[in-house]
Amino acid sequence: MQRRWSLADAGFDYNVVAVFGSQSTGKSTLLNRLFGTRFDVMHEGRRQQTTRGIWADRGTDAMPVLIMDVEGTDGRERGENQDFERKSALFSLAVGEVLLVNMWETMVGLYNGANMGLLKTVMEVNLQLFGGGGESKTLLYFVIRDHVSPTPLDSLAATLRTDMERIWAGLNKPPGLEGAQLGDYFDLKFASLPHKQLQPENFEQAALALRAQFVDKASDGYVFQAAYKRRVPADGFPRYAEAVWEKVVSNKDLDLPTQQELLAQYRCDEIAAAAMEPFRAALEPLRPRVREGEIAGELGDVARAARSRALAAFDEQAARYHADVYRKKRASFAQTLDGELHSLALNQVKNALALGAERFARESHAALDAAAARAELAGSVADEDSFSAVVGGVRARTSAWFGGIVDSLAIAGAEWTLAAEVRQLDATLDAATAKLRDAEMQRALEQLRRDARDALGEVIGDRLNNPGDDMWAGVMQGFDAAAAQAEAQLQRRMDLAEVAAGDAREQLRRRVRRGVWEDMVAALKEELADQMVLLKLRTALEDRFRYDAAGLPRVWKPADDIDAQFARARAAAQALLPLFSRIDASASRVLPAPLASAAGAFFPQGFDAEKTLTL
C-alpha cells in the first residue's frame, strides 16, 4: 500500500473499485480510461484472455483509489472450471465499494451473457459469509458498452434493474435475512458508452464524463458515498483483503449450486434459446408492419400459435432435467415470450388507439355536419340529429372496433392485460367528445346569434326610422324578446348535447346574452353611422316642416311665418341627436339595474356593457 501506491497513510480517505464482466469486453480498457491505470489490454488483432487473476493499481493524478482488474468470466482458457470466477467475483464484491459491471449492450436481457447466474451465486454466498455487508452497501455500477441502438439508457437500466430484483428474490437467504431487500445491501447505477471503434470521439467524451463521477466530488453523480465505505484503514487493507480471500477460498459454499443444477440451468437455457428462434421467426414478418402503424389482423392468432409451439418445444426436452430448475426456467422462458408478445401487442393497440381517435373525430365531424344541414332545412334539430345521438353512435362503433382488436390479442396464461389501453381509449374519446361538444355549442351560439340579428334588425330599423320618446323602449323590448328566444333555443341545444349542469351551462347562457347584446349594438351603430344620422335628421326636419301636427301637408299662406316654422322644425330635428347618441337600456325587463352589475351575473365576467351604451 505504501511502497507501490503511497496509500498506507490515507486512513479512511481512500476507495476501492473492482471491475467484473465477461472476458474480452474491454474491462481493462475501461479502467485505463477512467483512472489512468496501465493494465494490459487485448491486442485488436487477436481475441484471447489478457488479464489472468486479479491485478491492482492506483488511479493517476494522486487519486486515492485502488482499482482491481479482475480476470474476465466465461473465458475459454479456463473452460468449464468456473471456481476461480466465482471466488474472484465474491472477493471483489466483499472488499470493493464500487463494482463496475462491464457488459456489451447486446448482453442486456441475457442471463449468462450478462453474468446474472454468477452474480446470483456470489450475492447468495456473500449473504452467507459476510451477512451481506449490512454495515455498508456496495454500489453495482453497470457500464453498458457499444451503446449504438436507439434503445434509451433508461430502458436498458430498467431491464437490468428488473433482472437484479428477480435474482435477489430467488436467493436462498440465511436465517434472519429472509426479508432482506436488494436495496438494503446494494445500490444500482447505470451508464453507457458509445462504440469505441465506430464512434471514437463520442466514446472519449462519454468516458471523460464518466470519469468525472469518480474524481469530482462536486459532481451530482459522484459515486464514492459514505454508505459504501468498508471502514477499513488503508494500512490494514492488505491484511483485511488477505483474510477475506482465505475465507472465500476455504468456504465450500462456493461450489453451489450443484453440478446437476448447473447442468439443468445450462441445458434449459440452451433449449430456451433454440425454441426462441422459430418463435421470433414467426413474428418477424409482422413486426415492421406494426412498427409502421398498421393493424395486423392476424397478429393474435400468430402470437398464440408461436407461443404454444415454443413452450411445447421447451417442455419436450427440458422436462427431463432437475425439476426445480426446470420449473423456474420454464416460468422465466414463458415470461420472456410474454414480454415480447406484450411489446408487439402494445404497439398494435397503440396503433389502434391513434387510428380510433382519428376515426372517431373524422366520422363525428361528418355526422354532425350532416345533422346540422338537416336541421337547417327543417328549421329545428330532431332528436336523432342531436349531438348526443350522433356522437354517441360514432363512439359506440369506435369502441366496438377497438374492443375487437384488443380481444383478438388476448393470450390465455399470459400475465399481462391491455386494460390500461382500453381506459386510455375512453379517456381519449372523452377528451375528443368534449372538444366536439365545445365546437357544437360554438356552432349553436353562432346560429342563435344569426337568428337574433335578423329579428333585431327589423325592430331597430323600424324604431330608429320613427324616432320618438318610446324609441328605446321599443328597441329594448326587441332585445328582450331576441335574448329570451336565443336562451330558450340554447337550453334545448344544451340538453341535446348533454352539457353538464351548473357553471358550464350558465357560462353559455351568458355568452349568448353577450352575443345578442353586441349584435344589437353593432346594428345600432351601423344604423346610426354619420351619413345615416344626417339622413334621419334631414327626414325629421322635412317631416316637421312640410307636415302639420295631424300629418297633413302644410298649405302655406302669405301671413304664415315660414322662417319661424323652419326654426321649430330644425330644433325638433336637432333634439333627436341626444336620443341617438346613447342607448337607454332602462326599459329592458331582463337587464339588471344598474347595467354595470350585469358582468358576472347576466353577461360573462369582465364584460362591461356600460361602456357600449355610447353610440
Buried (B, 14 or more C-beta within 10 A) or exposed (E): BEEEBEBBEBEEEBBBBBBBBBBBBBBBBBBBBBBBBEBEBBEEEEEEBBBEEBBBBBBEEEBBBBBBBBBBBBBEEBEEEBEBBBBBBBBBBBBBBBBBBBBBBBBBBBBBBBBBBBBBBBBBBBBBBBBBBEEBBBBBBBBBBBBBEEBEEEEBBEBBBEBBBBBBEEBEBBEEBEEBEBEEBBBBBBBBBBBBEEBEEBBBEBBEEBBBBBBEEEEEEEBBBEEBBBEBBBBEBEEBBEEBBEBBEEBEEBEBBEEEBBBBBBBBBEBBEEBBEEBEEBBEEBBEBBEEEBBBEEBBEBBBEBBBBBBEBBBEBBEEBBEEBBEBBBEBBBBBBBBBBBEBBBBBBBBBBEBBBEBBBEBBBEBBEEBBEBBEEEEEBEEEBBBBBBBBBBBEEBBEBBEEBBEBBEBEEBEBEBEEBBEBBEEBBEEBBEEBBEBBBEBBBEBBBEBBBEBBBEBBEEBBEBBEEEBBBBBBBBBBBBBBBBBEBBBEBBBBBBBEEEEEBEEBBBBBBBBBBBBBBEBBEEBBEEEBBEEBBEBBBEBBBEEEEEEEEEEEEEEEEEEEBEEEBBEBBEEBEEBBEEBEBEBBEBBBEEBEBBBEEBBBEEBEBBEBEEB
